[in-house]
Amino acid sequence: MSFDFDLFVIGAGSGGVRAARFAAGFGARVAVAESRYLGGTCVNVGCVPKKMLVYGAHYSEDLEQAHAYGWTAGAPTFDWPTLIAHKNTEIAHLNDVYRLLLTQSDVELFETHARIVDPHTVEVNGERISAEHILIATGTWPSVPDIPGKELAVTSNEAFFLKTLPRRAVVIGGGYIAVEFASIFNGLGAETTQLYRGELFLRGFDRGIREHLRDELVKKGLDLRFKTNITRIDKQADGSLSLTLEDGSLLETDLVMFATGRQAKLEDLGLENTGVTLDERGFIKVDDNYVTTEPSILALGDVIGRVQLTPVATAEGMAIARRLFRPAEYRPVDYRLIPTAVFSLPTIGTVGLTEDQALLAGHNITVFESRFGTLKLALTESKEKTLMRLIVDADTDKVLGVHMVGADAGEIIQGMAVALKAGATKRIFDDTIGIHPTSAEEFVTMRTALPA
Ligand code: NDP
């Protein structure tokens, strides 16, 4: 049977675009449909604009600390609309770049909604298009708890486009997005409160790192409240919001942002016309080759709920394109040792096992730790401390995990991830000459283990 396309990708986010471009590069006839924005969550309402806001928030500290280096300027003021306008211009430029990337790769682009009507057919603009393979790369969408007044709150989707910076903000959640936005609002000068239902935020990260970040954020004036949740939101006569907390107390604010997780984006996708099934968390079920329970339909990235990170989605996209259209070059995605950063202020960078995970996996471990004020801050009044931790297997000397909270943690940990992938031992770390003076050199000069 002949099809209009070899691959029809639904969703032009990081993973979908990568799969489409690679497949087209291998000679496949490829189409992509995107109904919202080219580049998906990461480019439009995720990684990229988030990092811009984080940079914006960091300037408040930079300006303050510049005095210690002899700089004098007028009293700094911050204008949120300027930051958002510049961010929007850059994102619009990136949308154009994505459009060009696709069209120059000979991918046919439909900037409209696509709906699956049978396992080999997609409907776009009222037209039916057939494809040998359909790839669902529709990503996720913020999920908000069903409480009275939830419509008065925003999610990250809206937070990127607020008209004004609120005087007071409450961020709910304890994951990446909550922690990052709490730092953004706090850094930009809003009186910020973060509420998290558990005993300590960033569940799954190294405990030492979570505790250190907690302490640093409190030092920066963030009102962090754990074991707290809200039960309702009410609008006051003056336009402000009143939050009722679980213990019955009230909290007044001007903005509530839910960062309470994300769910698979499947609405009006036509899955009922296929044999595609979902897992118990509502993400699309796939096998090791990203094939759904409908053999001609694949899925990747956030919508399969495995590891919701852009570089993972792009790796999955490349793996799919290679397996289908250039099998000789196929390599499965290696999900081990995925480095990641939380762009809070200060930033977390991490790769490998946490202390608890290493113990749980049965390793006999030694932990090395360094806590210090950076040279850059020595002249300033900042009390910020950087924390670095190495989790080492005491029997094999292999470094199992590298964790950091501090400036440039994301930049530093990327290199550490290469070392861990190569199987580096603590001895290799010790034998590596440091770059002086840097913070990163601490990772190769840790000599004394923490007491067991
Ligand atoms: P996460 O799943 O990471 O965190 C959700 C948070 O909300 C958790 O702390 C969770 O608590 C809490 N929560 C869930 N439901 C409720 C509820 N009903 N009431 C109160 N709290 C609730 O989701 P995010 O939205 O932060 O991020 C989604 C994914 O996006 C991340 O997992 C990450 O993979 C990716 N991401 C990556 C970034 C990066 O690389 N820097 C940046 C942003 C996002 P509990 O812990 O108790 O479950």
Residues whose N, C-alpha, C, O or C-beta is under 5 A from the ligand:
A	BS01	NDP	P145 G173 G174 G175 Y176 I177 A178 R197 G198 R203 A259 T260 G261 R262 Q308 L309 A341 V342 F343
